[in-house]
Amino acid sequence: MDLDQLRTFDRIVRDQSFTRAAAYLNITQATASMRIRALEQLLGVTLFLRGRTVTLTDQGMTFLPYARRILGTAQEGREALRRVERGRISIASLRSLVAPLVTESLLRFQEKYPSVDVVVNEGRQGQIAAMLHEREAELGILCWPNLDPLVVDLVPLMIMRERVPLVVAPEIAARLSSQPSIEDVLALVPRVISLRWWQAEPETAASLVRMAKTSVELPTGPARRLAVKGAGLGFFVASAIGEDVKAGRLVEIAPVDFEPLHRDTAMVVRSLAVLEREMLADFVDEIAIECAQIGVILDNRLDALRLDPA
């Protein structure tokens, strides 16, 4: 079985004609027929009913999605090789950190490396860890420490601590005292928004959900909108609601009976060897600049690596 046979098979299905498919592929009709006979002999089935019109047999219909999947994978492989020739960097990040950490970093990086392809995947903690484990990403940005027992060989380059304040709409905040209790807050906004910022939810966040009359778990975008409308309160990572707080659409509150929360995240790699690629090391440096602006740096291995590149 080869790709030419599969391309011919797929084209005949699309055109419902050996003649039109051969013309499209710039081959003779005899060549198209020969490829399909060879494919049918290999599979041990008849793929087409031949007559005035060409239609798939049941076996051909069953084989079609697999043939197209193989062709699609081959095309993806070719594109990946072209990207490698130009230069390519792949990053996997928690969704909540793509905008605050990667966007401006990418703009500065592309000024220096305008021809390099950059692939940024976003997801939850387990998805990021899996992409690193399967080497689908060279650099990861995820919660730290990583608690996934199946992915234990991650090396942190920088660890950042970010505040996770409790926020409400300004009209709600205006009705609260300067030192409200959590009961005072829940009396005005009974719905709690849960965003699962952590791998293991802190007891403070879990208890807030238990105390509320109702709760809802949402992605960041809809959750912010709900909070801005005064229809819920929740713990938001500071970088996710910084613009809303600055514009006065949301207000941070600090109930006297609730401890402040934070989230630790890290830039990680599978091996320090990947930093031997100058372009990836430069991108890491750009992201490190953004980390220092939105959080407190708890550990910075990059400085040590610069002093001791070996």
Order of alpha helices (4+ residues) and beta strands (2+ residues): alpha-alpha-alpha-beta-beta-alpha-beta-alpha-beta-alpha-beta-beta-beta-alpha-alpha-beta-alpha-beta-alpha-beta-alpha-beta-beta-alpha-beta-alpha
